[in-house]
Amino acid sequence: MPKVAALLSALHVLSLGIGLGAVFARGRALRGIATEGSSAVRSAFLPDSLWGLAALLWIVSGLGRLFGGVEKSLDFYLYNGFFWLKMGMFASIFALEITPMLTLVRWRIAVRSGESRETSKAALLARINTVELVLVVLIPFAAAAMARGLWLFT
């Protein structure tokens, strides 16, 4: 199990690097779309795809660590306040991501079909992206505290 634990841990940390870089780059692209208009839409697609890949890696590796019994027991996580804080931040990102995700899917479809793209939401998406970026930066602090057993419920 130590090899599985190391692999899941590495994938979890790697997803942070991918996700942080992707959400930062997507925010820059969205701010560019807000100022330049629909001609800049394609610049958001690669960072958005990487952001989705990071989310998938986080979920798969996180669930593997949580339920796989490879490092800590399930009770360690369930009775740790920082685990719940971390999950709350992740859930907030997930909820915030609904509008950007749906909008970017529509933009991709419009680009493929050669239709015009409605980019009036770009400034709003950039603001949402900034909140997501802040949460991604805060999550490792909660994770580090969690891993060290701080804020355990008895």
C-alpha positions in Angstrom: 0.0 0.0 0.0 2.9 2.5 0.5 3.3 2.6 -3.3 -0.4 3.4 -3.9 -0.3 6.0 -1.1 2.7 7.7 -2.7 1.1 7.6 -6.1 -2.2 9.1 -4.9 -0.4 11.7 -2.9 1.8 12.7 -5.8 -1.3 12.9 -8.1 -3.1 15.0 -5.5 -0.2 17.5 -5.3 0.3 17.5 -9.1 -3.3 18.4 -9.5 -2.7 21.5 -7.4 0.1 22.6 -9.6 -1.9 22.0 -12.8 -5.1 23.6 -11.3 -3.4 26.7 -9.9 -1.6 27.4 -13.2 -4.7 26.7 -15.2 -7.1 28.8 -13.2 -4.6 31.7 -13.2 -4.2 31.4 -17.0 -7.9 31.1 -17.6 -8.4 34.3 -15.5 -6.0 36.2 -17.7 -7.8 34.9 -20.8 -11.2 35.9 -19.5 -10.0 39.4 -18.7 -8.6 39.6 -22.2 -12.0 38.5 -23.6 -13.7 41.1 -21.5 -11.6 43.8 -23.1 -10.9 42.4 -26.6 -14.2 40.7 -27.2 -15.0 37.4 -29.0 -11.8 37.3 -31.0 -10.0 36.3 -27.8 -12.3 33.4 -26.8 -10.0 30.6 -28.0 -7.4 31.8 -25.5 -9.5 30.5 -22.6 -10.0 27.0 -24.0 -6.7 25.3 -23.1 -6.5 26.7 -19.6 -10.1 25.7 -19.1 -9.4 22.2 -20.2 -6.4 21.9 -17.9 -8.6 23.3 -15.1 -11.0 20.4 -15.8 -8.2 17.9 -15.8 -6.9 19.2 -12.5 -10.4 18.9 -11.0 -10.7 15.3 -12.2 -7.3 14.4 -10.7 -8.2 16.1 -7.4 -11.4 14.1 -7.2 -10.0 10.7 -8.2 -6.9 11.0 -6.1 -8.8 12.5 -3.1 -11.4 9.8 -3.1 -8.7 7.2 -3.4 -6.9 8.7 -0.4 -10.2 9.1 1.6 -11.7 5.7 1.0 -8.7 3.6 0.0 -7.3 3.3 3.5 -3.8 3.9 2.1 -2.6 6.5 4.6 -5.0 7.5 7.2 -8.3 6.0 8.4 -11.6 7.3 7.2 -12.3 8.4 10.8 -9.2 10.6 10.7 -10.7 12.6 7.9 -14.3 12.6 9.1 -13.4 13.9 12.6 -11.1 16.6 11.4 -12.4 20.1 11.1 -9.8 21.1 8.6 -10.9 18.3 6.3 -14.4 19.8 6.4 -13.1 23.3 5.8 -11.1 21.9 2.8 -14.2 20.1 1.5 -16.2 23.3 1.9 -13.7 25.3 -0.1 -13.7 22.6 -2.8 -17.5 22.5 -2.9 -17.5 26.3 -3.2 -15.2 26.1 -6.2 -17.4 23.4 -7.7 -20.5 25.5 -7.2 -18.8 28.7 -8.5 -17.6 26.8 -11.6 -21.1 26.0 -12.9 -21.5 29.3 -14.8 -18.0 29.4 -16.3 -18.2 25.8 -17.3 -21.5 26.2 -19.1 -20.5 29.4 -20.7 -17.2 28.0 -22.0 -19.0 24.9 -23.4 -21.3 27.3 -25.3 -18.3 29.3 -26.6 -16.6 26.1 -27.7 -19.8 25.0 -29.6 -20.1 28.4 -31.2 -16.5 28.4 -32.3 -16.9 24.9 -33.8 -20.0 25.8 -35.7 -18.7 29.2 -36.8 -21.4 31.1 -35.0 -20.9 34.4 -33.2 -20.1 34.2 -29.4 -21.8 36.3 -26.8 -19.0 37.4 -24.5 -20.8 39.9 -22.3 -20.3 37.5 -19.3 -16.5 37.5 -19.6 -16.0 40.1 -16.9 -18.2 38.2 -14.5 -16.4 35.0 -15.3 -13.1 36.7 -14.6 -14.4 37.8 -11.2 -15.7 34.3 -10.4 -12.3 32.9 -11.5 -10.5 35.2 -9.1 -12.5 33.8 -6.2 -11.8 30.3 -7.3 -8.1 31.2 -7.5 -8.1 32.5 -3.9 -9.8 29.3 -2.7 -7.3 27.1 -4.6 -4.5 29.0 -2.8 -6.2 28.5 0.6 -6.9 24.8 0.3 -3.3 23.7 0.8 -3.2 25.5 4.1 -6.2 23.6 5.4 -4.7 20.4 3.9 -1.5 20.9 5.8 -3.3 21.5 9.1 -5.5 18.5 8.4 -2.6 16.2 7.7 -1.0 17.2 11.0 -4.1 16.3 13.0 -5.0 19.8 14.0 -8.7 20.5 14.9 -9.7 16.9 15.6 -13.1 16.3 17.0 -13.2 13.9 19.9 
